[in-house]
Amino acid sequence: MALNGQHIIVIGGGIGGLAAALAFRQRGASVTVLEQAEAVTEVGAGLQISPNGFAVIRALELDAALAQNSVRARAVVLRDYRKPGEVLRLDLARFAADQHFRFVHRADLITILANAARDAGVQIRLLQKVASVEAGPEPVVRLCSGADKRADLVIGADGLHSKAREALNEPDSPVFTGQVAWRAIVPNDPGLPAEAQVFMGPGRHMVCYPLRGGSVVNIVAAQERAEWATESWSHRDDPKNLRRAFSEFDGTARALLERVEDVALWGLFRHPVAETWHKGRVAILGDAAHPTLPFLAQGANMALEDAWVLADCLDGAETTGAGLSAYQARRRDRVVRAIKAANGNAWKYHLSIPPVRGAAHLALKLGGRLAPKRMLGQFDWLYRHDVTRG
């Protein structure tokens, strides 16, 4: 199946949707993106692009634009929530100099992708809220306005509450993880270097890294709690609640928390990976197919990988069905492994019993001193994988 001349609708103007639109357009397809918001933009959040995601950015010929609008990570540093000094330093500049780990404001990456898509001829339609999707040989996207949109292929990149996923799968029941997370951006008054700082405390941890030339710091703070919070990135919270939850954190962590003026809170839920990723001429990608917890910073990276692989599989397939089947086959096991790794990451930061936490931190220190390359290399399967090479 040649994509040249095919009309493709992409639902969702986020990172995965825009990357897919651009990848399809590069292969000659006519692409329309349907975005429900009044503008293609996102505010108030940072994200990490790891080397596997950067490989897709490079293949989309956007690596120079990303480099100009992001901070290159030099290290990942784990710290105790109260004690000074480092528990573990993973020196990316020394042991992963050939790899790109980038900190970028989500709005900046969205702008890069959207501008590139428009320049390539992708049509981005705003205020297009989707009511339902009909999968089949002639897919239909029904809008809340009452209008119907038809295309040769429909791609659902419409996130956690995907209408495209609903068309392909039975309803599922997300499970509250017993954790919530706050996110905020504050001025970089402490002068944090180009490093991801992880402050580990009993039942909670806080990740901080600089954005926009180091002028601001992105904060993601996760806490274990019995009661659940709404699963939404748009729920505003009182900064005092965040500071109260992390009141025992000292040093740089406390200084950053004192500067928080605007904060969002959301509950963390585990969703099953979709059983069916495609049916007829409808397919899903990113969070619509496999929502991911933030503890390995792979949500955006997995969406970028999905976008590239989907376009690649369809462009080289004899039929649409064969291409979509190849896409799910290439992606499912990898995203399941990444999600499992993310699910298991948080508890390592949340050890509550002092002797256990002390022993674990000592083991990390020794590992960092005696075998730093091995400590960093444990995720080579994730970071060094390049989907653009087939």
C-alpha positions in Angstrom: 0.0 0.0 0.0 1.5 3.3 -1.1 0.5 6.2 1.1 0.9 8.7 -1.8 -2.5 10.1 -2.5 -4.3 8.5 0.5 -6.5 10.8 2.5 -5.8 10.3 6.2 -7.6 11.9 9.2 -5.7 12.1 12.5 -7.8 12.8 15.6 -5.8 14.8 18.1 -3.3 17.5 17.7 -0.9 16.4 20.4 2.6 15.1 20.1 1.7 11.7 18.7 -1.0 13.0 16.4 1.2 15.7 14.9 4.2 13.4 14.5 2.0 10.9 12.7 0.5 13.6 10.5 4.0 14.7 9.5 5.3 11.2 8.9 2.3 10.4 6.6 2.7 13.7 4.8 6.4 13.0 4.1 5.2 9.8 2.4 2.8 11.6 0.1 -0.5 11.3 2.0 -3.1 14.0 2.2 -3.5 14.6 5.9 -6.1 16.4 8.1 -5.7 16.8 11.8 -8.9 17.2 13.9 -8.2 19.0 17.1 -11.0 19.9 19.6 -9.1 22.8 21.2 -9.3 26.4 19.8 -5.5 26.4 19.3 -2.8 23.7 18.9 -0.9 24.4 22.0 -0.2 23.1 25.5 0.9 25.0 28.5 2.4 24.4 31.9 4.4 21.2 31.5 7.8 19.9 30.7 8.7 16.6 29.3 11.8 14.5 28.6 12.7 13.3 25.1 15.0 10.4 25.4 17.3 9.1 22.6 14.6 6.7 21.3 12.2 9.6 20.9 14.9 11.9 19.5 15.6 9.3 16.8 12.1 10.0 15.5 12.5 13.7 15.8 15.7 13.4 13.8 14.0 11.3 11.1 11.2 14.0 10.9 14.1 16.5 10.2 13.2 18.5 13.4 16.3 17.7 15.4 17.9 21.2 14.9 14.6 22.9 15.9 14.4 20.8 19.0 18.0 21.4 19.9 17.4 25.1 19.7 14.3 24.9 22.0 15.4 22.4 24.6 18.0 21.7 27.2 20.4 18.8 26.7 20.5 16.7 29.8 24.0 16.2 31.3 23.1 13.8 34.1 20.5 12.2 36.2 21.0 12.7 40.0 19.2 10.8 42.8 19.1 12.6 46.2 17.7 11.8 49.6 14.9 14.2 50.6 16.7 15.5 53.6 20.4 14.6 53.5 22.8 16.8 51.4 24.9 15.2 48.7 24.1 12.7 46.0 22.9 9.1 46.3 23.6 8.3 42.7 24.9 10.3 39.6 24.3 8.9 36.1 26.7 11.0 34.0 25.1 11.2 30.6 27.7 13.5 29.3 30.5 11.0 30.1 28.8 7.6 29.5 26.1 8.4 26.9 27.7 11.2 25.0 26.4 9.8 21.7 22.8 9.9 22.9 20.4 12.9 23.1 18.5 13.3 26.3 16.5 16.5 26.1 14.3 18.6 28.4 11.6 20.5 26.5 8.5 22.5 27.3 5.6 20.6 25.9 4.2 23.8 24.3 7.5 24.3 22.5 7.6 20.7 21.1 3.9 21.1 20.0 4.8 24.3 18.2 7.7 22.7 16.4 5.6 19.8 15.2 2.6 21.9 14.3 4.6 24.4 12.3 6.4 21.6 10.4 3.1 19.9 9.7 1.5 23.0 8.3 4.6 23.8 6.3 4.4 20.3 4.8 0.8 20.8 3.8 -1.1 19.2 6.6 -4.5 20.7 7.3 -5.1 21.3 11.0 -8.7 21.9 11.8 -9.5 23.4 15.3 -12.7 23.2 17.4 -13.4 19.8 16.0 -14.8 17.7 18.9 -15.3 14.1 18.0 -18.5 12.4 19.2 -17.8 8.9 17.8 -15.8 6.9 15.3 -17.2 4.2 13.0 -14.5 1.6 12.1 -14.7 -0.3 8.9 -13.6 -0.3 5.2 -15.0 3.2 4.9 -14.4 4.8 8.3 -16.5 7.8 9.5 -15.6 10.4 12.2 -18.8 11.9 13.6 -18.4 15.3 15.2 -20.4 16.8 18.0 -21.4 19.5 15.6 -23.3 16.9 13.6 -20.9 16.8 10.7 -19.4 13.6 9.4 -15.8 13.3 8.2 -14.6 10.5 5.9 -11.2 9.4 4.9 -9.2 6.4 3.5 -7.7 5.9 7.0 -8.5 7.3 10.4 -5.9 7.5 13.2 -6.9 8.0 16.8 -4.3 10.0 18.7 -6.9 11.3 21.0 -5.5 10.3 24.4 -6.9 8.6 27.5 -10.6 9.1 26.6 -10.1 8.2 23.0 -13.2 7.9 20.8 -11.2 5.8 18.3 -10.3 3.3 21.1 -13.9 3.0 22.0 -14.7 2.0 18.4 -12.1 -0.8 18.5 -12.4 -2.1 22.1 -14.8 -3.0 24.9 -14.8 -0.4 27.7 -12.1 -1.0 30.3 -11.8 -0.1 34.0 -8.7 1.9 34.9 -7.3 1.2 38.4 -6.2 3.9 40.8 -2.5 3.3 41.7 -2.8 4.9 45.1 -0.6 7.8 43.9 -1.2 11.3 42.8 1.1 13.8 41.1 1.4 17.5 41.0 3.1 19.4 38.2 4.3 23.0 38.1 6.9 25.3 36.6 8.9 27.8 38.7 11.8 30.2 38.1 15.2 28.6 38.3 16.3 30.7 41.2 18.5 27.9 42.7 20.4 27.8 39.3 19.7 24.1 38.7 22.2 22.8 36.0 21.2 20.7 33.0 20.4 17.7 35.1 17.3 15.7 36.2 17.2 15.9 40.0 15.2 13.2 41.8 14.5 13.8 45.5 13.4 10.6 47.2 11.4 10.5 50.3 9.1 8.1 52.3 6.0 7.5 50.1 6.8 10.3 47.7 9.4 11.7 45.3 10.0 14.9 43.3 11.6 15.2 39.9 13.0 18.6 38.7 14.8 19.6 35.6 15.4 22.9 33.7 13.6 24.2 30.6 13.9 27.0 28.2 17.6 27.7 28.4 17.6 27.0 32.1 15.4 29.9 33.0 12.7 27.8 34.6 12.4 24.5 36.3 9.7 21.8 35.7 8.5 20.0 38.8 6.7 16.7 39.0 5.9 15.6 42.5 4.3 12.2 43.2 2.8 11.1 46.5 1.2 7.8 47.7 -2.3 8.4 49.2 -5.4 6.4 49.9 -7.9 8.8 48.3 -8.0 9.3 44.6 -7.9 12.5 42.5 -9.6 13.1 39.2 -7.7 11.7 36.3 -7.1 14.9 34.5 -4.1 17.2 33.7 -6.3 20.3 34.1 -7.4 20.0 37.8 -6.0 23.0 39.6 -4.8 22.7 43.2 -3.7 25.0 46.0 0.1 25.2 46.1 -0.2 25.0 49.9 -1.4 21.4 49.5 1.8 20.5 47.5 4.0 22.2 50.1 2.2 20.5 52.9 2.7 17.0 51.3 6.4 17.6 50.9 7.0 19.7 54.0 9.8 17.4 55.2 11.9 17.9 52.0 14.9 20.2 52.6 17.4 22.1 50.6 16.9 22.7 46.9 13.6 20.8 46.8 12.1 23.1 49.5 13.4 26.2 47.8 11.7 25.2 44.5 8.4 24.3 46.2 8.4 27.7 47.9 8.2 29.3 44.5 5.2 27.4 43.2 2.3 29.7 42.5 0.3 27.6 40.0 0.0 23.9 40.2 -2.1 21.0 38.7 -2.9 17.8 40.4 -4.0 14.5 38.9 -4.6 11.0 40.0 -2.4 8.2 38.5 -4.4 5.3 37.1 -3.2 2.1 35.4 -5.1 1.4 32.1 -4.8 -1.9 30.3 -3.0 -1.8 27.0 -5.7 -1.9 24.3 -6.3 -5.4 23.0 -7.1 -4.2 19.5 -5.2 -1.4 18.0 -6.8 -1.4 14.6 -10.0 -2.5 12.8 -10.9 -1.9 9.2 -9.2 1.4 8.3 -9.1 2.8 11.9 -6.0 2.6 14.2 -4.9 4.1 17.5 -1.5 5.2 18.9 0.0 6.8 22.0 -2.1 7.0 25.1 -5.2 6.0 23.1 -3.5 2.6 22.7 -1.3 2.3 25.8 -1.6 4.9 28.6 1.7 5.1 30.5 2.5 6.2 34.0 5.1 9.1 34.2 7.8 7.2 36.2 10.1 6.5 33.2 9.2 9.6 31.2 8.2 7.6 28.2 4.7 8.8 27.3 5.7 11.2 24.6 8.6 9.0 23.4 6.3 6.0 22.9 3.9 8.2 21.0 6.7 9.4 18.7 7.8 5.8 18.1 4.2 4.7 17.4 3.8 7.5 14.9 6.9 6.6 12.9 6.3 2.9 12.9 2.6 3.2 11.9 3.6 5.3 8.8 6.5 3.0 8.0 4.4 -0.1 8.2 1.6 1.2 6.1 3.9 2.6 3.4 5.6 -0.7 2.9 2.6 -3.0 3.1 0.7 -4.7 0.3 -2.7 -3.9 2.0 -3.9 -1.5 4.7 -4.8 -4.5 6.9 -1.4 -6.0 6.5 0.3 -2.7 7.4 -1.9 -2.1 10.5 -1.2 -5.7 11.7 2.5 -5.2 11.2 2.3 -1.9 13.2 0.7 -3.6 16.2 3.0 -6.5 16.0 6.1 -4.2 16.0 4.9 -2.0 18.8 2.9 -4.0 21.4 5.6 -6.0 23.2 7.9 -3.0 23.4 5.3 -0.7 24.9 4.2 -3.4 27.3 7.8 -3.7 28.5 8.2 0.1 28.8 4.9 0.4 30.8 6.0 -2.5 33.1 9.3 -0.8 33.8 7.5 2.5 34.5 5.0 0.8 36.9 7.9 -0.7 38.8 10.0 2.5 39.1 8.1 4.5 41.6 8.5 2.2 44.6 12.3 2.5 44.4 12.0 6.2 45.2 9.4 5.8 48.0 11.0 3.5 50.5 9.6 4.3 53.9 11.4 2.2 56.5 14.7 4.0 57.4 17.0 0.9 57.5 15.6 -0.4 54.2 15.9 3.1 52.5 19.4 3.5 53.9 20.5 0.1 52.6 19.0 0.8 49.2 20.6 4.2 48.9 24.0 2.7 49.9 23.6 0.0 47.2 22.9 2.8 44.6 25.9 4.7 45.8 28.2 1.7 45.5 26.8 0.8 42.1 27.3 4.4 40.8 31.0 4.4 42.0 32.0 0.8 41.0 29.9 0.2 37.8 28.5 3.5 36.5 28.3 2.3 32.9 26.3 -0.8 34.0 23.9 1.3 36.0 23.2 3.5 33.0 23.2 0.6 30.6 20.3 -1.3 32.3 17.9 0.7 30.1 19.9 0.4 26.8 17.0 -1.8 25.5 14.8 1.3 25.8 17.0 4.3 25.0 19.2 2.8 22.3 16.4 1.4 20.3 15.9 3.3 17.0 12.5 2.5 15.3 13.5 4.6 12.3 16.1 1.9 11.4 13.4 -0.8 11.0 
